[in-house]
Amino acid sequence: MKFYKMQGIGNDYIYFDCMQGEIPNPGKLAVKLSDRRFGIGGDGIILLCASDKADCRMRMFNADGSEGRMCGNGIRCVGKLAYDLGYVKNKICTVETLSGIKTLEFSFGSDKKVSSVKVDMGAPVLDGKLIPSAFVSETVVNKPLDVDGKIYYVTLVSMGNPHCVVFSEPDGLDIESVGKKFENHPAFPDRINTEFIKVTGSNSIKMRVWERGSGETYACGTGACASAVAAVLNGFCGRGEEINVSLLGGDLKIEYTDETVFMTGPATLVFTGEIEI
């Protein structure tokens, strides 16, 4: 099969065109191909599939084989792939995900190919029970959580994927150690993605992320959205204003309005190839 290696500010996945038929056992394939020494290398695999509800459908599998409900950087690349392959003809595209249908708006480079994508990510889920988590309050904003004997103050946000945002200096953090403890904390029955963020200006954030099933990644689109929402809820940034989120792989622009969250960032094709599966 032909594959497309794509990345959104360093969040890299292996993409397959499955518009004519899906791949059997994609979770197992994700484990095999994501290995950076014995496979192609990536944070997982993403399938571009047909949909009877939208222009196309996205399925995303983490490097450990688990299926994700949503991927912010991945959905931008799915939109670019669908447009560049001719499945989508318009500037506006809809993509079906396990977290609902998302609307994408394309911007184009000088080569007339998609270079940047703005995604309507939908309204954040703030109810602690729906994250899901052991917190019973309707919103979990700056609440204490004991993680292996240390108290962290957390804000919980779901953007299709569950996120736990911690205001903490990200530089020098032993993120592998603490990230695993958050991911597998008993307060989060479905595990959790964790963002460690620092507000660096009136509307700017620095962030590192530990993703469930993948570990630390260069970027996380839903995590950047969750971090921006948390910064607004905690009074550090303004609602309805563009917030710049700086990650290891680059920057995303996030806007949290009264109705939804918009995410804007690049989508890049790295290379194509063929692999026997």
Order of alpha helices (4+ residues) and beta strands (2+ residues): beta-beta-alpha-beta-beta-beta-alpha-beta-beta-beta-beta-beta-beta-alpha-beta-beta-beta-alpha-beta-beta-beta-beta
